[in-house]
Amino acid sequence: MVELRRRSEMKLLETAQYFFDEAAERLGLENSLRELLRYPKLQLVVIFPVVMDDGSTRQFEGYRVQHHPVFGPCKGGIRFHPDVTLEEVEALAILMTWKCAIIGLPLSGAKGGVSCDPKALSRGELERLTRRYASEISPLIGPENDIPGPDLYANEREMAWIVDTLSMHRRAQFIPGLVTGKPKILGGSEGRDSATGRGGFFCAAEALVQLGLNMNGARIVVQGFGNVGWNFARFAHDAGARVIGVSDSCGGVYNPGGLDLYALKRHKESTGTVLGFDYGEDISNAELLQLPCEVLVPAALEHQITEGNVARIKARVIVELANGPTTREADPLLYERDVLVVPDILANAGGVTVSYLEWIQDRSFYFWGAQKIDDLLREWMIVGFHKVWKAHQQEAIDMRTAAYLVAVERVAAAARSRGLYA
């Protein structure tokens, strides 16, 4: 299983590089820039000890990867998962650069992670691991250099530990701009928890408008009922959509008349899964992906829509809130069938957008209310969507290729303007 996962993450890196190569070819990018931007600039691999509760010591492996700081500081989350690999972190750092470029943020891509099972660690063990990892990568981290944030199994609690640890390295001076995704009491921003789901919702609503459809009454299917999937689902529900299917890692639940999302949330919190919900029919994750709907939202794992199941996808729009949920082989088949795919590097950029807003607030020590954050996120996501939509229409290409064209062209133009220091 681990070997399959590693091949999967290598495929994620290969896929990211494939779409970069395609965009570079369409743009006629000079070879020097192709070589510069195709690979990360810096990779840090750290192996460090952690004292466990029983007094033993275990070694863990962690990573921090920076793509290229063309526009400004590097920005990217930290994830804790047993299957984190260097290849996965490389791919996600590169994708983060393109996300920032599409939205127009003055940031570059980074990513980090530790190969561990956070569910198997006590709170004390996880805190010691987090602080030691933060210490190991501290030479790279700073408000003007590289700003970590939350990601898989690393949330605001872990960000609080990291900002405290790194602040202690700065002679005990508290520096909130060292990380984003912190608790509000430590300089966190309004709207950060829901940012990725809300940003995806703005893209979905705009995509429906372009197709002459409406969010009100639209059938929505969401794979993944964690933070991102839940927030997308509730924003769609509150806008009048019918959320007819959702799933988690155990399976899914379906109600063609629309699910009572808030009752379903309470059910999951009490049972640990959406399965067994009284007001829906249990289905598999495979069946969920094939439900007839206006909007399908893969918000869980990579490689969910493949050459093997793409013919059975009945959605009009796919909004990729997971990283890499559609395989390279399935992409052109969806385009041929006139299924509009809002790609991950656009759809899930809401998280880094609000992280940027948090960083701005931390740097100025002046904080905005939730409505201002929401208005700025909406504005940037819609502007980003229309940049990609315009390229999609003008070049008669799919939205993913269009998104890479927009992103790579912007980053390449900046790199070209800066020139090469040799």
C-alpha positions in Angstrom: 0.0 0.0 0.0 2.8 2.4 0.9 4.5 1.6 -2.4 1.3 2.3 -4.3 1.0 5.6 -2.5 4.5 6.6 -3.4 3.9 5.8 -7.0 0.7 7.9 -6.8 2.6 10.9 -5.4 5.3 10.6 -8.0 2.5 10.6 -10.6 1.2 13.8 -9.0 4.6 15.4 -9.5 4.8 14.1 -13.1 1.3 15.4 -13.8 2.1 18.9 -12.5 5.2 18.9 -14.6 3.3 17.6 -17.6 0.8 20.5 -17.5 3.7 22.9 -17.0 5.4 21.5 -20.1 2.3 21.9 -22.1 1.8 25.5 -21.1 5.5 26.3 -21.7 5.2 24.8 -25.2 2.1 26.9 -26.0 3.7 30.0 -24.6 6.9 29.4 -26.5 8.8 29.7 -23.2 12.6 29.9 -23.6 14.5 26.8 -22.4 16.2 28.7 -19.6 12.9 29.5 -18.0 11.5 26.0 -18.5 14.4 24.6 -16.6 14.2 27.2 -13.9 10.4 26.7 -13.2 10.0 23.0 -13.8 11.8 22.0 -10.6 11.8 23.3 -7.0 14.6 25.7 -6.0 15.2 24.2 -2.6 14.5 20.9 -0.8 15.2 20.4 2.8 15.0 16.8 4.3 15.3 16.5 8.0 15.5 13.4 10.2 14.9 14.2 13.9 14.3 12.4 17.2 11.1 12.7 19.3 10.8 11.5 22.9 7.7 9.3 23.2 5.5 9.1 26.3 7.1 5.8 27.3 10.5 7.4 27.4 11.7 5.8 24.1 13.0 7.9 21.2 11.7 7.6 17.6 13.2 9.1 14.5 10.9 11.0 12.0 11.5 12.3 8.6 10.2 15.7 7.5 10.5 18.0 4.5 10.2 21.6 3.4 10.3 22.5 -0.3 10.4 25.9 -1.9 9.6 26.3 -5.6 10.9 29.7 -6.8 10.4 33.0 -4.9 9.9 35.0 -8.0 7.2 37.4 -6.6 7.7 37.3 -2.9 7.9 35.0 0.1 7.2 31.4 -0.3 3.9 30.2 1.1 2.5 26.7 1.7 1.0 24.4 4.3 2.5 21.6 6.5 0.9 18.2 6.5 1.3 15.3 8.9 0.5 11.9 7.4 2.0 8.4 7.3 2.4 8.6 3.5 4.0 12.0 3.1 6.9 11.8 0.7 9.4 14.2 -0.8 7.7 13.8 -4.2 4.3 14.7 -2.8 5.7 17.8 -1.1 7.6 18.8 -4.3 4.4 18.6 -6.4 2.3 20.5 -3.9 5.0 23.3 -3.7 4.9 23.7 -7.5 1.1 23.7 -7.6 1.1 26.4 -4.9 3.1 28.7 -7.1 0.5 28.4 -9.9 -2.4 29.0 -7.4 -0.8 32.2 -6.2 -0.1 33.4 -9.7 -3.7 32.8 -10.9 -5.2 34.8 -8.1 -2.5 37.5 -8.4 -1.0 37.1 -4.9 2.6 38.3 -4.5 3.7 34.9 -3.2 5.5 31.9 -4.4 4.9 28.2 -3.6 6.2 26.1 -0.8 5.1 23.0 1.1 6.1 20.9 4.1 5.3 17.7 5.9 6.3 15.0 8.3 5.9 11.3 7.6 4.0 10.2 10.7 0.6 9.0 11.9 -0.8 11.8 14.0 -3.8 9.7 15.0 -1.4 7.2 16.7 0.4 10.0 18.7 -0.7 11.4 22.0 -1.2 15.2 22.3 2.2 15.5 24.1 4.0 13.4 21.4 2.4 15.4 18.6 3.4 18.7 20.3 7.0 17.5 20.7 7.1 16.4 17.1 5.6 19.6 15.8 8.0 21.8 17.8 11.1 19.8 16.9 10.1 19.8 13.2 9.6 23.6 13.4 13.0 23.9 14.9 14.6 21.8 12.2 13.2 23.9 9.3 13.5 27.2 11.2 16.5 28.5 9.1 14.1 28.7 6.1 11.2 30.2 7.9 10.4 33.9 8.3 7.7 36.5 7.5 9.7 37.7 4.5 11.1 34.3 3.4 8.8 31.3 3.9 5.4 31.3 5.8 4.0 27.9 6.7 0.3 27.3 7.2 -2.1 24.4 8.1 -2.7 21.4 5.9 -3.6 17.8 6.3 -3.8 16.9 10.1 -2.0 20.1 11.0 -4.5 22.8 12.1 -4.6 25.9 14.2 -3.3 24.1 17.3 -0.2 23.0 15.5 0.3 26.4 14.0 0.2 27.9 17.5 2.9 25.5 18.6 5.0 26.4 15.5 4.7 30.2 15.9 5.6 29.9 19.6 8.6 27.7 18.8 9.9 29.9 16.1 9.3 33.1 18.1 11.4 31.6 20.9 14.2 31.2 18.3 13.9 35.0 17.8 14.8 35.8 21.4 11.3 35.3 22.7 9.9 38.1 20.5 6.4 37.0 19.4 6.1 37.3 15.6 2.6 36.4 14.4 3.6 36.7 10.7 5.8 33.6 10.9 2.8 31.3 10.2 -0.8 31.6 9.1 -3.9 29.6 10.1 -3.3 30.4 13.8 -6.0 30.8 16.5 -7.5 34.3 16.3 -6.1 35.2 19.7 -2.6 34.8 18.3 -3.2 36.8 15.1 -5.3 34.4 13.1 -7.8 35.8 10.5 -11.5 35.7 10.3 -12.6 33.3 7.6 -9.5 31.1 7.5 -11.2 27.9 8.5 -13.8 28.1 5.8 -11.6 29.8 3.1 -10.9 26.8 0.8 -14.6 25.7 0.7 -15.9 29.2 0.3 -13.4 30.0 -2.5 -14.5 26.8 -4.3 -18.1 27.8 -3.8 -17.5 31.2 -5.5 -15.9 29.4 -8.5 -18.8 26.9 -8.7 -21.4 29.7 -8.7 -19.5 31.6 -11.4 -19.1 28.5 -13.5 -22.8 27.8 -13.4 -23.5 31.4 -14.4 -21.3 31.0 -17.5 -23.2 27.9 -18.5 -26.6 29.6 -18.1 -27.4 27.8 -14.8 -28.0 28.9 -11.3 -26.8 27.7 -7.9 -30.3 28.0 -6.5 -31.9 24.6 -7.1 -28.7 23.0 -8.5 -27.9 19.4 -7.4 -24.6 19.2 -5.6 -22.5 16.1 -4.8 -19.5 16.4 -2.5 -16.9 13.7 -2.0 -15.2 14.3 1.3 -17.0 15.7 4.4 -14.1 17.1 6.2 -13.5 20.8 6.7 -13.3 21.7 3.0 -16.2 19.5 1.8 -18.4 20.5 4.7 -17.9 24.2 4.2 -18.5 24.0 0.4 -21.7 22.0 1.0 -23.1 24.4 3.6 -22.4 27.5 1.4 -24.1 25.8 -1.5 -27.0 24.6 0.7 -27.5 28.1 2.2 -27.5 29.5 -1.4 -30.5 27.3 -2.3 -28.7 24.3 -3.8 -29.8 20.7 -3.2 -26.9 18.8 -1.7 -28.0 15.3 -2.8 -24.9 13.3 -1.9 -21.9 13.5 0.4 -19.3 10.9 1.4 -16.4 10.4 3.8 -13.7 7.7 3.8 -16.2 5.0 5.0 -18.8 5.7 2.2 -21.5 8.0 1.2 -25.2 8.9 1.7 -27.7 10.0 -0.9 -31.1 11.7 -0.9 -32.4 12.9 -4.3 -34.6 15.5 -2.6 -31.6 17.0 -0.8 -29.9 16.2 2.5 -30.4 18.0 5.8 -26.8 19.0 6.0 -26.8 20.3 9.6 -28.5 17.1 10.8 -26.0 15.1 8.8 -23.1 17.0 10.4 -24.5 16.2 13.9 -24.8 12.5 12.9 -21.2 12.4 11.7 -20.0 14.0 14.8 -21.8 11.5 17.0 -21.0 8.3 14.9 -17.8 9.2 13.1 -19.2 8.7 9.6 -22.0 9.8 7.3 -23.1 6.2 6.9 -26.3 5.2 8.6 -28.0 8.6 8.4 -31.7 8.2 8.9 -32.7 10.5 6.0 -30.6 9.1 3.2 -29.5 6.0 1.4 -26.0 4.5 2.0 -23.9 4.3 -1.1 -20.2 3.7 -2.0 -17.8 6.4 -2.9 -17.7 5.0 -6.4 -21.5 5.3 -6.7 -21.4 8.8 -5.3 -19.1 10.0 -8.1 -21.6 8.7 -10.7 -24.7 10.5 -9.3 -26.5 12.8 -11.8 -25.8 16.4 -10.7 -25.0 19.9 -11.8 -21.8 20.2 -9.6 -19.5 17.4 -8.5 -16.9 18.4 -5.9 -14.0 16.0 -5.2 -12.8 17.2 -1.9 -10.9 14.2 -0.6 -8.1 12.3 -2.3 -6.2 12.5 -5.5 -7.0 10.3 -8.6 -10.7 9.8 -8.0 -11.8 10.5 -11.6 -10.0 8.2 -13.9 -10.0 6.7 -17.4 -11.9 3.8 -15.8 -14.9 5.7 -14.4 -14.9 8.9 -16.4 -17.6 7.6 -18.8 -20.0 7.2 -15.9 -19.5 10.8 -14.5 -22.9 12.6 -15.0 -21.9 16.0 -13.6 -22.1 19.2 -15.7 -19.3 20.9 -13.6 -16.5 19.4 -11.6 -14.9 21.7 -8.9 -11.6 20.2 -7.7 -11.2 21.0 -4.1 -8.8 18.1 -3.6 -5.3 18.3 -5.1 -5.2 16.2 -8.3 -8.5 14.4 -8.1 -8.7 13.9 -11.9 -6.0 11.9 -13.7 -4.2 13.2 -16.7 -5.9 10.4 -18.8 -9.4 11.4 -17.7 -9.0 15.1 -18.4 -9.4 15.2 -22.2 -12.2 12.7 -22.0 -14.2 15.1 -19.7 -13.5 18.0 -22.1 -14.7 15.9 -25.1 -17.9 15.3 -23.2 -18.4 19.0 -22.5 -17.9 18.6 -18.7 -16.5 21.8 -17.3 -13.6 21.1 -14.9 -12.6 24.0 -12.5 -9.1 22.8 -11.8 -7.5 22.4 -8.4 -5.0 25.3 -8.9 -7.9 27.6 -9.2 -10.8 26.0 -7.3 -8.9 25.4 -4.0 -6.9 28.7 -4.0 -9.2 30.2 -1.4 -7.1 28.9 1.4 -3.9 30.5 0.4 -5.8 33.7 -0.5 -7.1 34.1 3.1 -3.7 33.1 4.4 -2.2 36.0 2.5 -4.8 38.3 4.1 -3.8 36.9 7.5 -0.2 37.6 6.8 -1.0 41.2 5.7 -2.9 41.7 8.9 -0.2 40.2 11.1 2.4 42.5 9.4 0.4 45.6 10.0 -1.0 44.5 13.4 -4.4 45.6 12.2 -7.3 43.1 11.8 -10.4 43.2 9.6 -13.9 41.8 10.2 -15.3 38.7 8.6 -17.3 40.7 5.9 -14.2 42.4 4.6 -12.3 39.1 4.4 -15.3 37.5 2.6 -15.6 40.4 0.1 -11.9 40.3 -0.7 -11.9 36.5 -1.2 -14.9 36.7 -3.4 -13.3 39.5 -5.5 -10.0 37.6 -6.0 -11.6 34.2 -6.7 -13.9 35.7 -9.3 -11.2 37.7 -11.0 -9.0 34.5 -11.0 -11.9 32.5 -12.5 -12.4 35.0 -15.3 -8.7 35.1 -16.2 -8.9 31.4 -16.7 -12.3 31.5 -18.4 -11.0 34.1 -20.9 -8.1 31.9 -21.9 -10.4 28.8 -22.0 -12.6 30.7 -24.5 -10.0 32.4 -26.6 -7.7 29.5 -27.0 -10.5 26.8 -27.2 -8.8 24.7 -24.6 -9.9 23.0 -21.4 -9.9 25.0 -18.1 -6.9 23.2 -16.6 -4.7 24.0 -19.6 -6.0 27.5 -19.5 -5.2 27.8 -15.8 -1.6 26.7 -16.4 -1.3 29.1 -19.3 -2.4 32.1 -17.0 -0.2 31.0 -14.2 3.0 30.1 -16.0 2.8 33.2 -18.2 2.6 35.5 -15.2 5.5 33.8 -13.3 7.6 33.5 -16.4 7.1 37.2 -17.1 8.3 38.1 -13.6 11.3 35.8 -13.8 12.2 37.2 -17.2 12.0 40.8 -15.9 14.2 40.0 -13.0 16.8 38.4 -15.2 19.5 35.9 -14.1 22.1 36.6 -11.5 25.2 34.6 -12.5 
